[in-house]
């Protein structure tokens, strides 16, 4: 077993010539390297940080923001080996088939792949995130919340958990030994890729320029390149590499950096009352399953595909959060409603509801280069953040349908919390799920990479991670981006043979 290489020890002007360079050591980069460990390819894994947090490296993320208040760009990711898994909560759920469809009433939807294309890769992705046995469809043991037939139903999260630990799997810690042990993988820390240099015709990557914060620089001339540095940094690197393609690598149609997205997580979106006060704890807590402590599950409430198509709404996952006291008006409403329905509400209890929402794709929600420069001389980014009033209106329709089903089942009722955009924004939090800046598309005019994650028109440049998401679903991205990355790994085995 060998130690990780430190780019600060590489002499200036060195030229490295691996078969494959992977830029970024987060879940996508690590998953891809491990998937190709036995392919015969020599692989150089270039990670900007080290194996632990360093404030000087983290500061490379800093940028400007306009529009809707969002998380500062240097606060949404940790820039060291393991990437986003250094601070994730382990929430996992596969995307749904409808997430890949072209949806009436939701613009810019429709992937060039289907859920069925990812399904062969989900078992291995589930192993890598250590999410337990595959039980998303079957669900957890427990009593489901009684709902009348309709557009909303109970769905399931599973949770990543490192073996012998309650914490989610941190890819940098968990897979460090495997990376070191693989004879054809060379993990290199403190290696910042500062430019992608193309051939004169713009059809291939000729080299990558790499620099360190200590001042030395060198080149990598690989046969193939995969960008796996996250939706923010991939966009910056492609936009800043503009010597051959003046708008940036892969940006001939001005699509790089557009369609940035996250999952809005507004708090206390509604209060739910259950008339008999009975709610299975699986709705409020991540719960190890009896006889299978590595299988941890939690229930959520989600619109089904038929309701989404009929109403033109985007996806959402509504969660039951903390117990909530009822004010005088709320108590009166419960009493009056229970009497009208002829049910006993003497033991009624209330809970606040939270959610994760899918954003409508928006090309104006984008990353562009600013005039400021970082410590490596690279241009910093500017994020213009948007969220549509329709996103809030669509989610209110889903909550209203949930309320209708509760009433029709004589189970309970809900009270919606917010009417105005200002109220929604005041309650807003974010999932820190960076997606969409190099979206996948069949047509180069509407995206950046094709169905095989290759940058349109550049035969040896690929992108791995959630930046390729065409739309975003409401599921947390890690399981899904790992599955997409494993699919890319199979494609690379074919094209590099």
N, C-alpha and C positions, 0 to 999 in steps of 0.2 A: 504494500500500500504506500502510495506517495502522497506528499503534502500538496496542497494547492499551490500553484505558482503565483508569484506576486509580480504584477506588471511593472512595478517600480524598479525591479531588478533587471528588466530587459534593456539591453544597450540601445541607445539612440540609433535610428536608421536600420534596425533589424527588420528583416522581412520573413514573416512566418507563412507557411504554405499548407495549411490543412485542407482536407477535402471539403469540410463543412465548418463554417463559423456560425455559432449561435450567439446572438447579441442579447444578453439578459439572462440572469440566473434566478428567475422566479419560477412559479409552478409550470408555466409553459416551457421555458428553456430547460429546466431540469427534467421534466417529463419527456421532452423530445430527445435529449441526450441519452437518457436511460433506454428509451425505446429503440435507439439506433446503436446501442453499445455493442451489439453482436453483428452489425451490418458490414463490418470490414472498413467502414469509413473512419478516417482520422478526424476527430472532432475537437475543435477549440471552443470552449464555453467561456465567453467574455462577460464578466460581471463588474459593474461599475464600483460597487462597494467591496467590503470585506466579508467577514463572517459575523460581524456585530455592528451595531450602530455607530456612525461617526458623523458629527454635526457638519463638518466641512463637505463631506460627500452629499449629505442630505440637502445642503443648501443649493446644490446644482439644480434641484427641482423648482426653485422659487420662480414665480412669474407674476403677471398682472391679471386682474379680473375685471370684467364689466358685466352689466346686466344683473340678473337675479343673484342674490347673495349665495355664495357657494363655499365649500371648504378650500382654504388656501392650497395652492398647487404643491407646496412643499410639506403639506400635512396629511395628504391623502394616501401616501405610499411611504414605505420604509425602504431606503435604497441600500440594501445589502442582501447577501445570498439568502434566497427564500422569498424575496419580494413581498407581494401582498399577503402571503401566508404567514409572515411574521406578525401580523396584527389582525387576522381574520377571526370571525366567531365560529367557523366551522359549519355554518348553515349550508345545506346541500339539497338540491332538488333538480331533476332533469327538466329541460325545456319541454314544452308540450308541442304536439304536432301542429297546432294552429299557429304557434309562434313563427313557423317557417312559411306560412301561407301569405299570399297576397290578399289583404283583408279590405273589404269594402268599407269605406269611411275612415280608414287609417292610412294616410298617405305614406309613400316610400316603403311599403312593406313588400315582402316576398324575397326569400333567399333562393340562390341557385342550387341549394341542397335541401334535403328533407330530413326530418327526424330519423327516418329509417336508415339514412346514410351514417348517422352517428351511433345508432343502437349497437352495432358490433363492438364499439369501443368503450361503451359504458362500463362493462364489467371490470376491465383493467383500470379505467379512470377511477372507479369506486375503490379499487384496491389501493391506488396511489394516494388518494385523499384519506384512506382508512375510515371509510364511512359505514362499515359494517356490511352485513349481508343485504342484498338488494330487496327492499321491502316497500318501496314507494307506492306501488299500486295496491299491494295487499293491505297496508296500513298497520297501525299499532293496536295492541290489545287495549281495550277501553270502550267506554260507552260514547258513541257519536252523538253530537248535539242533534236532537230531533228537528228536522226541517221538512216542511211540505215540499212536494215536487216543484222544481223551478230552476233558475239559472245559476244558483250558487250551491256549492257542496263542500264537504270537508276534503282536504288534501293533506299531504304529509311532507314534512322535512325530515331528513336524517342529518346526523351531525358527525363531522370528522372528530376522531379521537385517537391520538397517538397511543400505541400500545403501552400499557402500564402507567398511563397518565390521563388525567381528566381534560387535558388541553387539546385543542385542535392540532392537526399535523402541521408542523413548520417544516416546509420542504428542505430548507437549508440544513437544519439539524438532522432531520430524519434521513436524508439521502446523501449526506456528505461522505459517509463511508463507501457507499456504492459508487459515487462519482470517482473517488480516489482509487477504488479497486479496479475500475474498468480500464484495461490497458490502452484502449484507443481514444479515451476521453481525457482531454487536458483542461481542467478548470483553472482559469486565470482570474485572480481578484485584482481590484483597483484599476481595471482596464476600461477606460471610457472611450467608446467609439465616437469620434467627432465628425466623421464624414464618410459617406458612401460615394466612391468614385466609379463612374460608369465608363464603358467604352465610348468612343466618339459617336457611334451610332445610337447610343443610349439603350442598347438591347441586352447588355450584360453588366454585372458588377465586375470590375477589374480588381478593386482593392478596397479595403477599409483602412481608414486612418485612426490610430489609437493613441491616446494621451493619458497621462496620469497627473494627479494634482502635485506630484513632486517635481514635474517638469520634463520628464523624458517622453519621447514619442517614437512610434514605430508603425510598421504597416503589416497588414494581413492580406494575403492574396489567395483566397479560397476558391474552390470550384463552385461552391454553392454557399448562400448566405440565408439565414433565417433570423428575422428581427423578432425578438421575444421580450422586449424591454417595457411592455405596457403601453396602453393607448396614448398616454401623454408623450412619453419619450420617443416612441416610434414616430409619431407625427412630427415632433421637433427635428429628429434626425433626417427624416425624408425631406422636410421643407428646407432645412438648412443646407442640404447637399444639392446645390443649385448651379454647379459649374457647367454641366452638360445640358440638363433640362432646367431651364431658367426659373420655372415655377417650383422646382424641387423634384426629387426622384418620385416617379409614379404619379406625378401631379399634372399631367398634361391636360386633364379635364377639370382641374381645380377642385378635386374631391378629397385630397389628403387633409386631415384635420377637421373636416366637416362631420356632422352627425355625432359629435361627442354626446355621450349620455351617461347617466347614473340612474339608480333607483331612488326616487324621492321617498322619504320615510316620515311623513307627517305624523305627529304624536296626537293621541287622544282624539281621533277623528270622529268617534261616536261613543255613546254609552249603550251597552247591551244589558238588558234585564232578562233574567231567566225566572219565570214565575215560581217554580218549585225550588229554586236556589241550587239545583244540582248541575254541576258542570264538571266533567271528568278533568282531572289535573293534566291530562295529556294536552289540553288546549293552552295551558298557561306555563308549562315547564317542559324543558327537554328531559325526557324520561328514559332511562335504561329499561329495555324490555325484559320481562321475567325470563330467566334462564339463558339470556343472551346479553350480558352487560356491555358488549361492544356495539350493540345495536341501540342507538339513542334516537328517539323520535319525538316530534312535536306536531300537533295538528294546526292547520290554518284553514281559512275559508277562501275559496277561489271561484270566480265565474267560469262556467263551462264553455266549451267551444260554441255550442249553439247559441247561447246567450250573447257571447261576444260578437258572433256574426250578425245576429238579428239586431242588436243595439248599436253596433259599430264601436264598441268600447275596447279599450286596451286591457291588458292583463293586470291583475293585482292579487296580492296575498294578504288577507286581513288576519291579524293575530289578536288573540285575547291577552290583554296585559294585566294590569293591577285591578284589585277590587276598587270600586268607585262608590262614594256616598251619593245618595239621591237627595237633591234639594226639595223644597216644598212642592214646587211645580212638578218635578219628576215623580215624587211619591203620589201626588194626585193623579197624574197621568197613568201610572201603573194601576192604581185602584180602579179608576174609571174603565180602563181597557180590560182588566181582569173581569170586572162585573159584566161588561158587554159580551165577553167571550164565555162567561159562565165557568171560570176557573178560579182555583184558590191561589192567591198571591201572598198569603200571609208569611211565607218563607222566602219571598223574592229576594234575589241578590243581583247586584249590578257590577259590571266590569267595564273598564275602558278598552277601546279597540285601537290598535295601531295597524300599520300596513306597510307593504312595499309596493310601489306603483310602477307600472311600465310607462315610460315617456313616449309620446308620439315622436317619431323621427323628425328632426328639424335641421336642414342644411345650414341654417344661420347660427346654430349652437356649435361653435367651432373654436379651434385653436389656430392662431396665426403667430408669426414671429414678431417680436417687439424690437425696439432699437437697443435695449439693454443687453449686456453680455455677462456671461457667468465667468467663473474663475478659469475655465478652459478656453475662453474666447468664443464660445458658442452663443448665438442669439438666444435670449430667453423667450418664453412664450407669453401670449395673451389669450386668455379664455373669455369668450363671450358666452355667458350662460343664459339659457331661456327655459321657460316652462309655460305651456299653453294653458289658457283657461279651460280649454276642452279636456285636458288631462284631469283637472279637478271635477269637471262636470261629469265625465265618464265614470269616475270612481264613485261619485255620489249616486249615479244610477245603479251601480253594483251594490252599494250599501242599502239603497232603497229596496232592491230586490231581496237582499238578505232579510231586511225588516219584514217584507211582505210574507216571506216563507216562514219566519218565526211566528207571525200572527196567525197565518193559515194553519200551522201545526198546533196552535194554542200553547206554544213553548215559551214565548217571550216577545220582546219588542226592542227596538232601538231608537235612540234619539241622535240625530246627526248634529255635529258640533259646529260646522263652519258653512257659511253662506257666501262670503266674499273672498276674493283673491287675497286681500290683505290678511284675513284670518288664516287662510291656508299657509301663506308664506311665513307668518309669525310662528306657526307650529312646525315648520319644516326642519327636518334633519335629512341626512343623506347616507346612502349605503357605502360610499366610497368604492363603487363598482364601476371603474372606468371602462367604457365600451365605445365602439363605433367609429373611430377616427380613420380606419382603413377598411371600410365596410366591404363585404363580399358581394359581388354582382356578376351576372352573366355578361352585361354590357359595360365596357370600360367607361362609358359616359356617366354611369350611375354609381360607380364604386371604384375601389382601388385594387382588390385582389379577386381572382377568379374562384371557381368552386374547389380548386385544389390549393387555395391559399397562396398562389403565385401572383406577384404584382403584375398587373396587365402589361404585356409587352416587354417584360424584363425576365428572360428565361431562367436565370439562376437566383432570383431573389424572391423569398417567401416571407410570410408574416404568420406568427403564431400568437394566440391569445385572444382576449375578448375585444381587441380593437377591430377584428374582422366581423363582429356581429353586425348583421344587416338590420335586424330589430333586436329587441332586448329581452322580451318576455318579462315575467316578474320573478323568475327563479334566480337565485344567487348564481353568479357566473362560473365559479371555480370548477365544479364538476364538469360543466359543459365545455369550458375552454380546454380542459385537459383532454376530453374526448376528441374535440376537434384537432388538437395537437397530435394525438395518437394517429388519427386519420392522415394528417400530414406526414407523419413518420412513415406510414406505409407507402404513401405516394413517393416520398424521397428515396425509399429503397428501390423503387422501380426506375426513377429517372436518373439515379446516380450509378446504376449498375453498369 
